[in-house]
Amino acid sequence: MMNNKWEIIHIPDKPPVPPNQQPTADVFASVIEPKLANTIVRRLNQIAPLENLRHVKRVRKNCIDGGKNQISIILCVALKGENWLEGTPDGILELINAYQLSPFIAKVAKYAALSKEEWEEQCKLWPTSYHPPTYNIDGITGFSEDDSQSIFNFMKVAIELTSSNPFNQIVNAAVIVDPSVRQWKEKHQYAGKNYAWHPLRHAALVAIENAAARDRHLFPGLGNSGLSIQVDHMQSSSIINPAKRQKIPSEVAEDMTLKACTDGFHSEAVRPYLCTGFDIYLVWEPCAMCAMALVHQRIRRIFYAFPNPNAGALGSVYRLQGEKSLNHHYAVFRILLPEEVFGKKFI
């Protein structure tokens, strides 16, 4: 996608769906007497909990003619292709008979709303609950002008790292940075290249490896005392900037204050725990292997310029950032580049 200017687009956890086109599910519902609501709800929660529709409220209140409230309640999920009498649990049938209920089919939102607009559209069918994201990652709701410029500058660094490509192949590059630092404080950089034919030396993995090597060099008391790095011309591109101060595991707490020395630069610093709180900039969208590695590294935000239609794990083929079973989640953004930034290898 070519653009006339730099632009940052947030890649949400799930593919966007127009609010009025959200998938629905069928349920059996019935109008009940308001005074019976608490009794029936307690019983329904025991015999027919809405396990896969936890975002849907069990009770709906409507105001009918004369200002009177009408209470409707969801009895159970309607099973497709079956007569409702045959597919309905015995406990539901007993409730229907006991309170002389008249079941009807109602449609409800199949999935929880991801935005206020989706939630408002869902409530037109049946009331649901809306819970905004509990995590607060800078950028999801937009970037300031200064932050945007900083992000564009780091992406330019990643793109420039792909320029020296003697074989004219597709090259990816990764830049890991501490977002709290807005300029390079060190001249020493770790960089290399990885071309398309190499199965494992992906840009993100080499960037992670170099970040770990830099930590070992800056904090020799917490690991190997020496630093031995061989940067060959077939490695992925990466530059690691100064480490952010972060909490570290208790087993190394006694060594929290260490002297960092590299190329004449000295500072009292704390070794970061993996890449916690860091951002990574990639020219190409990472695959599933790299995306999972970035989960394990506790990366905070991922920025990429070009989608990977065959194996992209953060928007193109999969959306790993929306996998709820993972113990860490990052925010993902795509940076649209102006047309003049494109080289022939990117088109």
C-alpha beads as a LAMMPS data file, in Angstrom:
LAMMPS data file: protein, C-alpha beads

347 atoms
346 bonds

1 atom types
1 bond types

-500.0 500.0 xlo xhi
-500.0 500.0 ylo yhi
-500.0 500.0 zlo zhi

Masses

1 110.0

Atoms # bond

1 1 1 0.000 0.000 0.000
2 1 1 1.565 3.253 -1.168
3 1 1 0.819 6.488 0.596
4 1 1 1.629 10.166 0.199
5 1 1 2.763 10.526 3.802
6 1 1 3.877 8.537 6.828
7 1 1 0.977 7.040 8.750
8 1 1 0.569 4.676 11.724
9 1 1 -2.309 2.187 11.758
10 1 1 -3.203 0.101 14.819
11 1 1 -3.729 -3.599 13.980
12 1 1 -6.495 -4.762 16.393
13 1 1 -6.632 -8.148 18.079
14 1 1 -9.377 -9.335 15.716
15 1 1 -10.257 -8.391 12.133
16 1 1 -12.604 -5.407 12.139
17 1 1 -16.271 -6.132 11.436
18 1 1 -18.809 -3.405 10.589
19 1 1 -20.928 -2.929 13.726
20 1 1 -24.132 -3.790 11.864
21 1 1 -22.658 -6.999 10.411
22 1 1 -21.587 -8.742 13.599
23 1 1 -22.274 -12.485 13.782
24 1 1 -25.233 -13.543 15.906
25 1 1 -26.439 -16.607 17.780
26 1 1 -29.989 -17.836 18.404
27 1 1 -31.362 -18.226 21.920
28 1 1 -34.697 -19.188 23.450
29 1 1 -36.187 -16.346 25.464
30 1 1 -39.474 -15.594 27.169
31 1 1 -41.334 -12.681 28.702
32 1 1 -41.701 -13.130 32.470
33 1 1 -43.340 -11.355 35.388
34 1 1 -40.859 -8.858 36.909
35 1 1 -41.384 -10.283 40.396
36 1 1 -40.177 -13.685 39.190
37 1 1 -36.922 -12.429 37.635
38 1 1 -34.544 -13.167 40.537
39 1 1 -35.956 -16.638 41.173
40 1 1 -35.843 -17.699 37.526
41 1 1 -32.383 -16.214 36.885
42 1 1 -30.883 -18.121 39.819
43 1 1 -32.406 -21.356 38.553
44 1 1 -31.299 -20.762 34.957
45 1 1 -27.734 -20.059 36.022
46 1 1 -27.689 -23.498 37.602
47 1 1 -29.267 -25.569 34.830
48 1 1 -28.339 -23.615 31.665
49 1 1 -25.422 -21.196 32.161
50 1 1 -24.500 -19.162 29.083
51 1 1 -20.934 -20.478 28.941
52 1 1 -20.117 -19.237 25.443
53 1 1 -22.185 -16.062 25.707
54 1 1 -20.884 -14.570 28.922
55 1 1 -20.973 -11.098 27.391
56 1 1 -24.755 -11.359 26.876
57 1 1 -26.988 -10.192 29.710
58 1 1 -29.581 -12.723 30.767
59 1 1 -32.354 -10.182 31.297
60 1 1 -33.692 -7.528 28.938
61 1 1 -35.985 -4.726 30.078
62 1 1 -38.189 -2.885 27.601
63 1 1 -40.544 -0.005 28.176
64 1 1 -43.898 -0.741 26.520
65 1 1 -47.080 1.265 26.077
66 1 1 -48.148 3.158 29.164
67 1 1 -44.630 3.268 30.615
68 1 1 -44.811 -0.278 31.935
69 1 1 -41.621 -2.333 32.037
70 1 1 -41.556 -5.638 30.175
71 1 1 -38.971 -8.178 31.329
72 1 1 -37.623 -10.816 28.931
73 1 1 -35.141 -13.503 29.922
74 1 1 -32.864 -15.850 27.996
75 1 1 -33.743 -19.449 28.776
76 1 1 -30.992 -21.258 26.858
77 1 1 -29.071 -21.388 23.586
78 1 1 -31.167 -22.629 20.669
79 1 1 -29.711 -25.708 18.983
80 1 1 -29.859 -25.460 15.223
81 1 1 -31.613 -28.117 13.206
82 1 1 -33.605 -29.523 16.104
83 1 1 -37.116 -29.079 17.370
84 1 1 -36.806 -26.864 20.405
85 1 1 -38.763 -29.298 22.551
86 1 1 -36.378 -32.129 21.677
87 1 1 -33.184 -30.103 22.111
88 1 1 -34.135 -28.162 25.225
89 1 1 -32.790 -29.388 28.614
90 1 1 -35.371 -30.993 30.920
91 1 1 -34.800 -28.310 33.551
92 1 1 -35.800 -25.612 31.057
93 1 1 -38.966 -27.471 30.133
94 1 1 -39.858 -27.738 33.801
95 1 1 -39.434 -23.962 34.219
96 1 1 -41.561 -23.316 31.142
97 1 1 -44.365 -25.481 32.503
98 1 1 -44.087 -24.236 36.070
99 1 1 -44.364 -20.530 35.153
100 1 1 -46.448 -20.889 32.003
101 1 1 -43.789 -19.285 29.810
102 1 1 -44.074 -18.722 26.064
103 1 1 -40.607 -19.188 24.516
104 1 1 -39.562 -17.405 21.345
105 1 1 -36.358 -17.255 19.294
106 1 1 -34.174 -14.174 19.800
107 1 1 -30.866 -13.196 18.238
108 1 1 -27.917 -12.056 20.335
109 1 1 -24.346 -11.009 19.546
110 1 1 -22.120 -14.067 19.184
111 1 1 -18.924 -12.348 20.362
112 1 1 -18.063 -9.673 22.887
113 1 1 -17.844 -6.118 21.536
114 1 1 -14.368 -4.766 20.796
115 1 1 -15.485 -1.144 20.622
116 1 1 -18.228 1.096 21.929
117 1 1 -19.717 1.259 18.427
118 1 1 -19.990 -2.534 18.270
119 1 1 -21.529 -2.627 21.731
120 1 1 -24.185 -0.051 20.853
121 1 1 -25.134 -2.081 17.775
122 1 1 -25.279 -5.321 19.808
123 1 1 -27.664 -3.804 22.344
124 1 1 -30.190 -3.175 19.582
125 1 1 -30.640 -6.966 19.461
126 1 1 -30.169 -7.845 23.131
127 1 1 -28.217 -6.143 25.952
128 1 1 -24.550 -7.104 26.272
129 1 1 -21.648 -6.055 28.476
130 1 1 -18.736 -4.014 27.131
131 1 1 -15.336 -4.099 28.794
132 1 1 -12.686 -1.837 27.215
133 1 1 -9.145 -3.266 27.099
134 1 1 -7.635 -3.431 30.573
135 1 1 -4.107 -2.868 29.284
136 1 1 -3.019 0.658 28.442
137 1 1 -0.358 0.631 25.731
138 1 1 0.614 3.992 24.307
139 1 1 -0.515 4.393 20.730
140 1 1 -3.716 2.350 20.681
141 1 1 -5.705 5.559 20.965
142 1 1 -3.266 7.585 18.848
143 1 1 0.198 9.142 18.964
144 1 1 1.367 12.665 19.645
145 1 1 3.295 14.485 16.931
146 1 1 6.595 13.989 18.774
147 1 1 5.958 10.278 19.330
148 1 1 4.974 9.801 15.696
149 1 1 8.163 11.457 14.477
150 1 1 10.251 9.279 16.776
151 1 1 8.515 6.157 15.464
152 1 1 9.065 7.211 11.845
153 1 1 12.759 7.825 12.531
154 1 1 13.243 4.342 13.978
155 1 1 11.438 2.782 11.028
156 1 1 13.756 4.696 8.690
157 1 1 16.710 3.073 10.468
158 1 1 15.236 -0.386 9.846
159 1 1 14.603 0.390 6.175
160 1 1 18.115 1.781 5.691
161 1 1 19.559 -1.468 7.057
162 1 1 18.056 -3.321 4.079
163 1 1 19.731 -1.067 1.501
164 1 1 23.040 -2.955 1.232
165 1 1 21.696 -6.018 -0.545
166 1 1 24.201 -7.341 -3.111
167 1 1 21.966 -10.245 -4.180
168 1 1 18.886 -8.060 -4.806
169 1 1 16.762 -10.346 -2.611
170 1 1 14.009 -9.525 -0.151
171 1 1 15.647 -8.512 3.112
172 1 1 14.041 -8.010 6.496
173 1 1 15.495 -5.859 9.248
174 1 1 14.672 -5.479 12.935
175 1 1 15.445 -2.624 15.311
176 1 1 14.801 -3.067 19.047
177 1 1 14.621 0.163 21.019
178 1 1 13.762 1.482 24.431
179 1 1 10.835 3.897 23.838
180 1 1 11.923 6.040 26.783
181 1 1 15.122 6.963 24.919
182 1 1 14.713 9.199 21.873
183 1 1 18.235 9.130 20.476
184 1 1 21.132 6.700 20.158
185 1 1 23.492 7.114 23.078
186 1 1 26.054 4.594 21.857
187 1 1 28.053 4.331 18.687
188 1 1 28.423 0.608 19.077
189 1 1 25.741 -1.178 17.060
190 1 1 25.039 -4.809 16.207
191 1 1 23.840 -5.304 12.648
192 1 1 23.762 -7.927 9.935
193 1 1 21.565 -9.309 7.167
194 1 1 19.290 -12.267 6.609
195 1 1 18.070 -13.169 3.157
196 1 1 14.934 -15.079 2.223
197 1 1 16.551 -18.502 1.845
198 1 1 17.730 -18.872 5.448
199 1 1 15.154 -20.886 7.477
200 1 1 15.988 -19.700 10.994
201 1 1 18.007 -16.498 10.996
202 1 1 14.969 -14.244 10.854
203 1 1 15.432 -10.573 11.626
204 1 1 13.462 -10.593 14.884
205 1 1 15.349 -13.629 16.224
206 1 1 18.753 -12.146 15.458
207 1 1 17.708 -8.845 17.037
208 1 1 16.706 -10.732 20.200
209 1 1 20.006 -12.616 20.163
210 1 1 21.962 -9.396 19.828
211 1 1 19.954 -7.780 22.621
212 1 1 20.906 -10.658 24.912
213 1 1 24.549 -10.385 23.837
214 1 1 24.517 -6.678 24.605
215 1 1 23.099 -7.359 28.070
216 1 1 25.875 -9.859 28.746
217 1 1 28.391 -7.252 27.699
218 1 1 26.888 -4.416 29.743
219 1 1 26.188 -6.564 32.809
220 1 1 28.974 -9.162 33.043
221 1 1 28.214 -9.854 36.705
222 1 1 24.885 -11.472 35.784
223 1 1 26.139 -13.823 33.120
224 1 1 29.131 -14.550 30.968
225 1 1 31.989 -12.218 31.777
226 1 1 33.097 -11.901 28.200
227 1 1 31.379 -10.920 24.984
228 1 1 31.963 -12.863 21.824
229 1 1 29.820 -11.822 18.870
230 1 1 30.419 -12.768 15.275
231 1 1 28.300 -10.609 13.006
232 1 1 28.197 -12.154 9.588
233 1 1 26.720 -10.749 6.459
234 1 1 23.908 -13.280 6.401
235 1 1 22.347 -12.219 9.701
236 1 1 19.194 -10.184 10.135
237 1 1 19.589 -6.478 10.644
238 1 1 19.271 -5.175 14.168
239 1 1 20.324 -2.302 16.353
240 1 1 19.847 -2.347 20.070
241 1 1 19.768 0.912 21.975
242 1 1 20.414 1.437 25.705
243 1 1 18.541 -0.889 28.015
244 1 1 15.558 0.355 29.990
245 1 1 15.542 0.013 33.757
246 1 1 13.190 -2.829 34.611
247 1 1 12.472 -5.204 37.451
248 1 1 14.421 -8.430 37.278
249 1 1 13.848 -11.872 38.841
250 1 1 14.503 -12.264 42.534
251 1 1 17.403 -14.655 41.952
252 1 1 19.469 -11.760 40.608
253 1 1 18.070 -9.030 42.841
254 1 1 21.283 -8.847 44.833
255 1 1 23.110 -7.748 41.685
256 1 1 20.634 -5.056 40.700
257 1 1 23.150 -2.211 40.692
258 1 1 25.970 -2.894 38.269
259 1 1 28.545 -0.866 36.433
260 1 1 27.884 -0.743 32.697
261 1 1 30.944 -0.141 30.557
262 1 1 31.111 -0.234 26.782
263 1 1 33.170 1.821 24.340
264 1 1 33.970 4.327 27.055
265 1 1 30.310 4.839 28.049
266 1 1 29.717 4.332 31.770
267 1 1 26.471 4.395 33.753
268 1 1 24.898 2.886 36.820
269 1 1 22.186 0.663 35.349
270 1 1 19.898 -2.243 36.068
271 1 1 19.843 -5.190 33.727
272 1 1 16.450 -5.434 31.993
273 1 1 14.383 -8.604 32.187
274 1 1 14.511 -9.848 28.586
275 1 1 13.056 -7.065 26.360
276 1 1 10.334 -5.962 28.749
277 1 1 8.863 -2.615 27.752
278 1 1 10.821 -2.362 24.509
279 1 1 9.551 -1.711 20.966
280 1 1 10.630 -3.506 17.812
281 1 1 10.563 -2.114 14.279
282 1 1 10.500 -4.567 11.374
283 1 1 10.450 -3.897 7.664
284 1 1 8.287 -6.987 7.076
285 1 1 5.491 -8.422 9.243
286 1 1 6.906 -11.294 11.329
287 1 1 5.934 -14.939 10.942
288 1 1 4.361 -17.025 13.746
289 1 1 7.761 -18.231 14.999
290 1 1 9.089 -14.688 15.367
291 1 1 5.813 -13.347 16.770
292 1 1 5.884 -15.990 19.527
293 1 1 9.537 -15.228 20.267
294 1 1 8.541 -11.588 20.774
295 1 1 5.809 -12.714 23.193
296 1 1 8.408 -14.597 25.245
297 1 1 10.680 -11.534 25.196
298 1 1 7.910 -9.318 26.646
299 1 1 8.071 -6.820 23.776
300 1 1 5.608 -3.968 24.333
301 1 1 4.872 -2.730 20.811
302 1 1 5.590 -4.045 17.304
303 1 1 5.785 -1.798 14.246
304 1 1 6.114 -3.148 10.708
305 1 1 5.959 -1.550 7.276
306 1 1 4.976 -4.318 4.874
307 1 1 2.459 -7.157 5.371
308 1 1 3.491 -10.762 4.872
309 1 1 0.529 -12.244 2.936
310 1 1 1.857 -15.811 3.062
311 1 1 2.978 -16.198 6.666
312 1 1 2.261 -12.967 8.544
313 1 1 1.206 -13.660 12.125
314 1 1 0.161 -10.140 13.142
315 1 1 -2.599 -9.241 10.722
316 1 1 -2.196 -10.956 7.356
317 1 1 -2.767 -14.658 8.119
318 1 1 -3.038 -14.806 11.919
319 1 1 -3.493 -12.279 14.725
320 1 1 -1.340 -13.678 17.489
321 1 1 -1.781 -10.471 19.488
322 1 1 -5.410 -11.497 20.085
323 1 1 -4.679 -15.002 21.400
324 1 1 -6.124 -14.882 24.929
325 1 1 -4.281 -18.017 26.109
326 1 1 -0.897 -16.267 25.929
327 1 1 0.572 -14.843 29.132
328 1 1 1.773 -11.646 27.467
329 1 1 0.218 -9.366 24.872
330 1 1 1.722 -6.572 22.818
331 1 1 0.207 -3.894 20.616
332 1 1 0.795 -4.088 16.869
333 1 1 0.995 -1.235 14.376
334 1 1 1.615 -0.966 10.669
335 1 1 3.480 2.054 9.338
336 1 1 2.384 3.212 5.897
337 1 1 5.332 4.660 4.025
338 1 1 5.276 7.557 1.568
339 1 1 5.800 6.540 -2.039
340 1 1 9.304 7.978 -2.272
341 1 1 10.523 5.606 0.455
342 1 1 9.692 2.567 -1.665
343 1 1 12.539 0.900 -3.517
344 1 1 12.043 -1.567 -6.312
345 1 1 12.528 -4.461 -3.924
346 1 1 9.498 -3.334 -1.893
347 1 1 7.058 -3.046 -4.780

Bonds

1 1 1 2
2 1 2 3
3 1 3 4
4 1 4 5
5 1 5 6
6 1 6 7
7 1 7 8
8 1 8 9
9 1 9 10
10 1 10 11
11 1 11 12
12 1 12 13
13 1 13 14
14 1 14 15
15 1 15 16
16 1 16 17
17 1 17 18
18 1 18 19
19 1 19 20
20 1 20 21
21 1 21 22
22 1 22 23
23 1 23 24
24 1 24 25
25 1 25 26
26 1 26 27
27 1 27 28
28 1 28 29
29 1 29 30
30 1 30 31
31 1 31 32
32 1 32 33
33 1 33 34
34 1 34 35
35 1 35 36
36 1 36 37
37 1 37 38
38 1 38 39
39 1 39 40
40 1 40 41
41 1 41 42
42 1 42 43
43 1 43 44
44 1 44 45
45 1 45 46
46 1 46 47
47 1 47 48
48 1 48 49
49 1 49 50
50 1 50 51
51 1 51 52
52 1 52 53
53 1 53 54
54 1 54 55
55 1 55 56
56 1 56 57
57 1 57 58
58 1 58 59
59 1 59 60
60 1 60 61
61 1 61 62
62 1 62 63
63 1 63 64
64 1 64 65
65 1 65 66
66 1 66 67
67 1 67 68
68 1 68 69
69 1 69 70
70 1 70 71
71 1 71 72
72 1 72 73
73 1 73 74
74 1 74 75
75 1 75 76
76 1 76 77
77 1 77 78
78 1 78 79
79 1 79 80
80 1 80 81
81 1 81 82
82 1 82 83
83 1 83 84
84 1 84 85
85 1 85 86
86 1 86 87
87 1 87 88
88 1 88 89
89 1 89 90
90 1 90 91
91 1 91 92
92 1 92 93
93 1 93 94
94 1 94 95
95 1 95 96
96 1 96 97
97 1 97 98
98 1 98 99
99 1 99 100
100 1 100 101
101 1 101 102
102 1 102 103
103 1 103 104
104 1 104 105
105 1 105 106
106 1 106 107
107 1 107 108
108 1 108 109
109 1 109 110
110 1 110 111
111 1 111 112
112 1 112 113
113 1 113 114
114 1 114 115
115 1 115 116
116 1 116 117
117 1 117 118
118 1 118 119
119 1 119 120
120 1 120 121
121 1 121 122
122 1 122 123
123 1 123 124
124 1 124 125
125 1 125 126
126 1 126 127
127 1 127 128
128 1 128 129
129 1 129 130
130 1 130 131
131 1 131 132
132 1 132 133
133 1 133 134
134 1 134 135
135 1 135 136
136 1 136 137
137 1 137 138
138 1 138 139
139 1 139 140
140 1 140 141
141 1 141 142
142 1 142 143
143 1 143 144
144 1 144 145
145 1 145 146
146 1 146 147
147 1 147 148
148 1 148 149
149 1 149 150
150 1 150 151
151 1 151 152
152 1 152 153
153 1 153 154
154 1 154 155
155 1 155 156
156 1 156 157
157 1 157 158
158 1 158 159
159 1 159 160
160 1 160 161
161 1 161 162
162 1 162 163
163 1 163 164
164 1 164 165
165 1 165 166
166 1 166 167
167 1 167 168
168 1 168 169
169 1 169 170
170 1 170 171
171 1 171 172
172 1 172 173
173 1 173 174
174 1 174 175
175 1 175 176
176 1 176 177
177 1 177 178
178 1 178 179
179 1 179 180
180 1 180 181
181 1 181 182
182 1 182 183
183 1 183 184
184 1 184 185
185 1 185 186
186 1 186 187
187 1 187 188
188 1 188 189
189 1 189 190
190 1 190 191
191 1 191 192
192 1 192 193
193 1 193 194
194 1 194 195
195 1 195 196
196 1 196 197
197 1 197 198
198 1 198 199
199 1 199 200
200 1 200 201
201 1 201 202
202 1 202 203
203 1 203 204
204 1 204 205
205 1 205 206
206 1 206 207
207 1 207 208
208 1 208 209
209 1 209 210
210 1 210 211
211 1 211 212
212 1 212 213
213 1 213 214
214 1 214 215
215 1 215 216
216 1 216 217
217 1 217 218
218 1 218 219
219 1 219 220
220 1 220 221
221 1 221 222
222 1 222 223
223 1 223 224
224 1 224 225
225 1 225 226
226 1 226 227
227 1 227 228
228 1 228 229
229 1 229 230
230 1 230 231
231 1 231 232
232 1 232 233
233 1 233 234
234 1 234 235
235 1 235 236
236 1 236 237
237 1 237 238
238 1 238 239
239 1 239 240
240 1 240 241
241 1 241 242
242 1 242 243
243 1 243 244
244 1 244 245
245 1 245 246
246 1 246 247
247 1 247 248
248 1 248 249
249 1 249 250
250 1 250 251
251 1 251 252
252 1 252 253
253 1 253 254
254 1 254 255
255 1 255 256
256 1 256 257
257 1 257 258
258 1 258 259
259 1 259 260
260 1 260 261
261 1 261 262
262 1 262 263
263 1 263 264
264 1 264 265
265 1 265 266
266 1 266 267
267 1 267 268
268 1 268 269
269 1 269 270
270 1 270 271
271 1 271 272
272 1 272 273
273 1 273 274
274 1 274 275
275 1 275 276
276 1 276 277
277 1 277 278
278 1 278 279
279 1 279 280
280 1 280 281
281 1 281 282
282 1 282 283
283 1 283 284
284 1 284 285
285 1 285 286
286 1 286 287
287 1 287 288
288 1 288 289
289 1 289 290
290 1 290 291
291 1 291 292
292 1 292 293
293 1 293 294
294 1 294 295
295 1 295 296
296 1 296 297
297 1 297 298
298 1 298 299
299 1 299 300
300 1 300 301
301 1 301 302
302 1 302 303
303 1 303 304
304 1 304 305
305 1 305 306
306 1 306 307
307 1 307 308
308 1 308 309
309 1 309 310
310 1 310 311
311 1 311 312
312 1 312 313
313 1 313 314
314 1 314 315
315 1 315 316
316 1 316 317
317 1 317 318
318 1 318 319
319 1 319 320
320 1 320 321
321 1 321 322
322 1 322 323
323 1 323 324
324 1 324 325
325 1 325 326
326 1 326 327
327 1 327 328
328 1 328 329
329 1 329 330
330 1 330 331
331 1 331 332
332 1 332 333
333 1 333 334
334 1 334 335
335 1 335 336
336 1 336 337
337 1 337 338
338 1 338 339
339 1 339 340
340 1 340 341
341 1 341 342
342 1 342 343
343 1 343 344
344 1 344 345
345 1 345 346
346 1 346 347
